[in-house]
Amino acid sequence: MTVTTDSVMTDPISAVTGILPALRRTTRPPQEHAMDAYALAETVFGRRLSVTERRELDRFWRTDWAEHRLVLDDAADRSLAATAIAFGTPVFHGSGPGYALSFHPDGEVVRSVRHALGRPASWVPAVTTTRSLLPTLVDPDALDVPLPELTAALDDRLARGPVALTLPAASHVPAHLTTRVDGVATLEVVVPGVRCASADLLAATLDRAGVALLATTRPYATCPTTGERGPVLERVADVQRTFGRMRPGAVVLAHRSEWRARRRHAPLHGAS
């Protein structure tokens, strides 16, 4: 099994963005899904929500995220976003120099996000996890290199920024998060760099949700008629304009300064 760094086959979310593309400033109408936010949370929890939990969920559901945003560098805002994901509500958040959408790995949540984003039925999201949990998601017997050798190389890359890998999946990884390549179940894994504020968000969310990974994707619009993929949205204003009112709703957790985020990760441009 060949390991590929800094590339994601099914859904690119890489450490290297290069020159920001020209953005198509078109707004997609909200996409409805049969499940509302309460039903999604109850699916994730496997039980009915309490009155208190419904009130907690209302904080995410009743906010106009096309106008309002939380701040990734604020610990209280990260905690709120972590709770949202644990409830099954996706979160657009700063990731490296740009943005990502991360969400609970439950199959119904993944289907809801796919529908809301207008992705095709065959779409498989990438996953994201921490460096410490990554080995638990991999089938070491299907690797071309020993797992310790892989993780040592990964540590060197993470010092420079986030890394995306294609790896053979452990048997317990849900099938809806894997893609079969030459008969082997693989998953696209993104690990935040040590300098990325999204690493703190990820660690808090995994702990709160009690899972070892989240599903994730880059924010880009898909034409509902042709299926043509639009450019990746690298600025929070464009994310909010395009997806701020999608249904079920998604929380927005923005970089405090997008200019500083791009400058912090500038050395990654052109990396192999």
C-alpha positions as CSV (number, residue, x, y, z in Angstrom):
1,M,0.0,0.0,0.0
2,T,1.6,3.3,-1.1
3,V,1.4,6.2,1.4
4,T,0.9,9.6,-0.2
5,T,1.6,12.7,1.8
6,D,0.0,16.1,1.2
7,S,-2.7,14.8,-1.1
8,V,-6.2,13.6,-0.7
9,M,-7.7,11.7,-3.6
10,T,-11.4,11.7,-2.9
11,D,-11.6,15.2,-1.4
12,P,-8.5,17.4,-1.5
13,I,-7.7,19.1,1.8
14,S,-4.0,19.6,1.6
15,A,-1.3,21.4,3.5
16,V,-0.3,23.5,0.5
17,T,-2.7,26.0,-1.0
18,G,-0.4,28.0,-3.3
19,I,-1.8,31.1,-4.9
20,L,-5.4,31.7,-3.9
21,P,-7.8,31.2,-6.8
22,A,-10.2,33.8,-8.1
23,L,-13.5,33.3,-6.3
24,R,-16.8,32.9,-8.1
25,R,-19.0,35.1,-6.0
26,T,-22.3,33.2,-6.4
27,T,-24.6,32.2,-3.6
28,R,-26.2,28.8,-3.5
29,P,-29.7,28.6,-2.2
30,P,-30.1,26.7,1.1
31,Q,-30.4,22.9,0.7
32,E,-33.0,21.1,2.8
33,H,-32.5,17.7,4.4
34,A,-35.2,15.4,5.8
35,M,-33.5,15.5,9.2
36,D,-33.5,18.6,11.3
37,A,-30.7,19.5,13.8
38,Y,-32.6,17.9,16.7
39,A,-33.1,14.6,14.8
40,L,-29.4,14.5,13.8
41,A,-28.3,15.1,17.4
42,E,-30.6,12.3,18.6
43,T,-29.1,10.0,16.0
44,V,-25.6,10.8,17.2
45,F,-26.6,10.3,20.9
46,G,-28.8,7.3,20.2
47,R,-31.6,8.7,22.4
48,R,-34.0,11.6,22.7
49,L,-32.6,15.0,23.7
50,S,-33.4,16.5,27.0
51,V,-34.9,20.0,27.3
52,T,-31.5,21.3,28.4
53,E,-29.8,19.7,25.4
54,R,-32.4,21.2,23.0
55,R,-31.7,24.6,24.4
56,E,-28.0,24.0,24.0
57,L,-28.6,23.0,20.4
58,D,-30.7,26.1,19.8
59,R,-27.6,28.2,20.3
60,F,-26.2,26.8,17.0
61,W,-29.5,26.3,15.1
62,R,-31.0,29.7,15.7
63,T,-27.9,31.8,14.9
64,D,-27.6,33.4,11.4
65,W,-24.1,32.1,10.5
66,A,-24.2,34.1,7.3
67,E,-23.8,37.2,9.6
68,H,-22.2,35.9,12.8
69,R,-18.9,34.1,13.4
70,L,-17.0,32.7,16.3
71,V,-13.2,33.1,16.6
72,L,-10.8,30.1,16.4
73,D,-8.2,31.7,18.6
74,D,-10.7,32.2,21.4
75,A,-10.8,29.2,23.8
76,A,-14.5,29.8,24.8
77,D,-15.5,29.9,21.1
78,R,-13.5,26.7,20.3
79,S,-15.3,25.0,23.2
80,L,-18.6,26.1,21.8
81,A,-17.7,24.8,18.4
82,A,-16.5,21.5,19.9
83,T,-19.9,21.1,21.6
84,A,-21.7,21.8,18.3
85,I,-19.8,19.0,16.5
86,A,-20.5,16.6,19.3
87,F,-24.2,17.4,18.8
88,G,-24.0,16.6,15.1
89,T,-23.8,20.2,13.9
90,P,-20.9,20.8,11.4
91,V,-18.4,23.6,11.9
92,F,-16.6,25.6,9.2
93,H,-13.3,26.5,10.9
94,G,-9.9,27.9,10.2
95,S,-7.5,25.2,9.1
96,G,-3.9,26.0,8.1
97,P,-4.0,29.1,5.9
98,G,-7.7,28.5,4.8
99,Y,-10.9,26.8,6.0
100,A,-12.3,23.3,6.4
101,L,-15.7,21.9,7.4
102,S,-15.5,19.3,10.1
103,F,-18.4,17.2,11.4
104,H,-19.3,14.1,13.4
105,P,-18.5,10.8,11.6
106,D,-21.9,9.3,12.2
107,G,-23.3,8.1,8.9
108,E,-26.5,10.2,9.1
109,V,-24.5,13.3,9.8
110,V,-22.2,12.6,6.8
111,R,-25.3,12.1,4.5
112,S,-26.8,15.3,5.8
113,V,-23.6,17.3,5.1
114,R,-23.3,15.7,1.7
115,H,-26.8,16.8,0.8
116,A,-26.4,20.3,2.2
117,L,-23.2,20.8,0.2
118,G,-24.6,19.4,-3.0
119,R,-22.0,16.7,-3.2
120,P,-22.6,13.6,-5.4
121,A,-23.9,10.4,-3.8
122,S,-20.5,8.8,-4.4
123,W,-18.7,11.4,-2.3
124,V,-16.5,10.2,0.6
125,P,-15.2,12.9,3.0
126,A,-11.7,12.9,4.3
127,V,-11.2,12.4,8.1
128,T,-9.1,14.3,10.6
129,T,-7.6,13.2,13.8
130,T,-4.7,14.0,16.2
131,R,-1.2,12.7,15.8
132,S,-1.6,10.5,18.9
133,L,-4.8,8.8,17.6
134,L,-3.7,8.3,14.0
135,P,-2.1,4.9,14.6
136,T,-5.4,3.6,15.9
137,L,-7.0,4.3,12.5
138,V,-4.5,2.5,10.3
139,D,-4.1,-1.2,9.3
140,P,-0.3,-1.6,9.8
141,D,-0.2,-4.9,7.9
142,A,-1.2,-3.1,4.7
143,L,1.5,-0.4,4.9
144,D,4.5,-0.4,2.7
145,V,6.6,0.9,5.5
146,P,6.6,0.1,9.3
147,L,4.2,2.2,11.2
148,P,7.0,3.7,13.5
149,E,8.8,4.8,10.4
150,L,5.7,6.5,9.0
151,T,4.9,8.3,12.3
152,A,8.5,9.5,12.6
153,A,8.3,11.0,9.1
154,L,4.9,12.5,9.9
155,D,6.3,14.3,13.0
156,D,8.9,16.0,10.9
157,R,6.2,17.2,8.4
158,L,3.8,18.3,11.2
159,A,6.4,20.8,12.5
160,R,6.0,22.6,9.2
161,G,2.2,22.4,8.8
162,P,-0.8,20.2,8.4
163,V,-0.3,16.9,6.5
164,A,-2.8,14.9,4.4
165,L,-2.2,11.2,3.8
166,T,-3.8,8.2,2.0
167,L,-3.6,5.2,4.3
168,P,-5.1,1.7,4.7
169,A,-8.0,1.9,7.1
170,A,-8.2,-0.2,10.3
171,S,-11.2,-2.6,10.2
172,H,-13.2,-0.6,12.7
173,V,-13.2,2.6,10.6
174,P,-16.8,3.1,9.3
175,A,-17.1,2.0,5.7
176,H,-18.8,5.3,4.7
177,L,-15.5,7.1,5.4
178,T,-13.3,4.8,3.3
179,T,-12.6,4.2,-0.4
180,R,-11.5,0.9,-1.8
181,V,-8.2,1.1,-3.8
182,D,-7.0,-2.2,-5.3
183,G,-9.3,-4.0,-3.0
184,V,-8.0,-2.3,0.2
185,A,-10.2,0.0,2.3
186,T,-8.3,3.4,2.5
187,L,-9.1,6.6,4.2
188,E,-7.9,10.2,3.5
189,V,-6.5,11.5,6.8
190,V,-5.7,15.1,7.7
191,V,-3.5,15.8,10.8
192,P,-3.2,19.5,11.8
193,G,0.3,21.0,12.1
194,V,1.6,21.8,15.5
195,R,1.3,25.5,14.8
196,C,-2.4,25.3,13.7
197,A,-5.0,26.6,16.1
198,S,-7.4,24.0,14.7
199,A,-5.4,21.3,16.5
200,D,-6.8,22.5,19.9
201,L,-10.3,22.5,18.4
202,L,-9.8,19.0,17.1
203,A,-8.5,17.6,20.4
204,A,-11.4,19.2,22.4
205,T,-14.0,17.9,19.9
206,L,-12.7,14.3,19.9
207,D,-12.8,14.3,23.7
208,R,-16.2,15.8,23.9
209,A,-17.7,13.6,21.2
210,G,-16.0,10.4,22.4
211,V,-14.7,9.5,18.9
212,A,-11.3,9.0,17.4
213,L,-11.8,10.9,14.2
214,L,-14.0,13.5,12.5
215,A,-15.2,13.7,8.9
216,T,-13.8,16.8,7.1
217,T,-13.8,18.5,3.7
218,R,-12.8,21.8,2.1
219,P,-15.6,24.3,1.5
220,Y,-16.4,24.5,-2.2
221,A,-19.7,24.9,-4.0
222,T,-21.0,22.3,-6.5
223,C,-23.3,23.3,-9.3
224,P,-26.7,21.6,-8.6
225,T,-27.4,21.0,-12.3
226,T,-24.0,20.1,-13.8
227,G,-22.2,18.8,-10.7
228,E,-19.3,21.0,-11.6
229,R,-17.0,21.8,-8.7
230,G,-16.3,25.4,-7.9
231,P,-13.1,26.8,-6.3
232,V,-12.2,26.1,-2.7
233,L,-13.4,29.0,-0.5
234,E,-10.4,30.3,1.4
235,R,-12.0,33.4,3.1
236,V,-14.6,33.3,5.8
237,A,-16.7,36.0,4.0
238,D,-17.1,33.7,1.0
239,V,-17.8,30.7,3.2
240,Q,-20.6,32.6,5.0
241,R,-22.0,34.0,1.8
242,T,-22.2,30.6,0.2
243,F,-23.0,28.3,3.1
244,G,-24.0,30.5,6.0
245,R,-27.7,29.6,5.7
246,M,-27.5,26.0,4.6
247,R,-29.8,23.5,6.4
248,P,-29.2,21.9,8.8
249,G,-27.1,24.8,9.9
250,A,-23.3,24.9,10.3
251,V,-21.3,27.0,12.9
252,V,-18.6,29.4,11.6
253,L,-15.3,29.5,13.5
254,A,-13.1,32.0,11.8
255,H,-9.4,32.9,11.9
256,R,-9.0,36.1,14.0
257,S,-6.8,37.3,11.1
258,E,-6.8,35.5,7.8
259,W,-3.7,37.5,6.7
260,R,-1.8,36.3,9.7
261,A,-3.0,32.7,9.1
262,R,-1.7,32.8,5.5
263,R,1.6,34.4,6.6
264,R,2.1,31.8,9.3
265,H,1.8,29.0,6.8
266,A,3.6,30.7,3.9
267,P,6.7,28.5,4.1
268,L,4.5,25.5,3.1
269,H,3.9,27.0,-0.4
270,G,5.8,24.9,-2.9
271,A,6.5,22.0,-0.5
272,S,6.5,18.5,-2.0
